[in-house]
Amino acid sequence: MRREARAFSPASVGNVGVGFDILGHVIEGPGDTVTVRRIDAATVRIVAIRGTTVDLPLDAPSNTAGAALIAMREALGLSFGFEMEIDKGIPLGSGMGGSAASCVAALVAANALLDAPLTPQALYPFALEGEAVASGGKHGDNLGPMLLGGLVLATAEHLASVPVPQGWHSLLVHPDAILETRRARAALQGAYELKDFVHQSANLALVLAGCHASDATLVRAGLKDVLVEPRRSPLIVGFDSAKAAMLAGGAMGASISGAGPSLFGWFESRAEAQAAAPAVQAAFDQAGFSSQAWVSRIAAPGAHVL
């Protein structure tokens, strides 16, 4: 019987602008790695967290990865427990799904140690329990794509993969700044106009239809966030000029990745995305922030055992 497994979960773009809390896609490159061991004690332990300058909780119920494995143990009635080590590879407070990645990597590794491993979809409820520890709510826009790969529509109970042309790529630029998820969510409080909900719904429908039809014209028409971005963008220094550079570089659309401060854009080719990166980074540099950039297929693979 296998006693230890190590899994990697990639970073992700949450919300994808028009799909607040329900739409996301993975990013090739950065990610979290979690090593899980099966132990005789009926408990979940975190023995080490590496790769971060911020103290993250070793107390399992207070950690996204720990809470997810606790939920798995209880739901499956497991007689054994898990011990884990977390290696962080995603900047905290970056809008790149760092808390979700640890959670998903832990579940994928622990799943490999089960007598009867579950499907990625079956792991989703446990992942939601873990994510709630960090964000205060159960939303799967980061979790879904990490579990399935690519672009995923994630509701409270369902995950649906959305087909995307292999040639389409995303550019993600992360300025060297932290925007805490809870602060970013607090900025969304207040009333909204019904017409804005209708507009956002139409934009989401255009993006999904465009992906299914491989129609970039529809995506260009719809990839505009009229609900969340106007309230969150003032929290991100340099956002307006960085977004303008993304669009000037040929992006089908651009917006905030997750809760921010990272910015993403969709492009019809890898070459376009790569060519746009220097101007976007220069915009953040002028605002006083160094940055990192990643170019990735939108239809990239999700979490997996190493």
Buried (B, 14 or more C-beta within 10 A) or exposed (E): EEEEBBBBBBBBBBBBBBBBBBBBBBBBBBBBBBBBBBBEEEBBBBEEBEEBEEEBBBEBEEBBBBBBBBBBBEEBEBEBBBBBBBBBBBBBBBBBBBBBBBBBBBBBBBBBBBEEEBEBEBBBBBBBBBBBBBBEEBBBBBBBBBBBBBBBBBEEEEBBBBEBBEBBBBBBBBBEBBBEBEBBBEBEEEEEEEEEEEBBEBBBEBBBBBBEEBBBEBBBBBBBBBBBBEBBBEBBBBBEBBBBBBBEBBBBBBBBBBBBBBBBBBBBEBEBBBBBBEBBBBBBBEBEBEBBBBBBBBBBEBBBBE
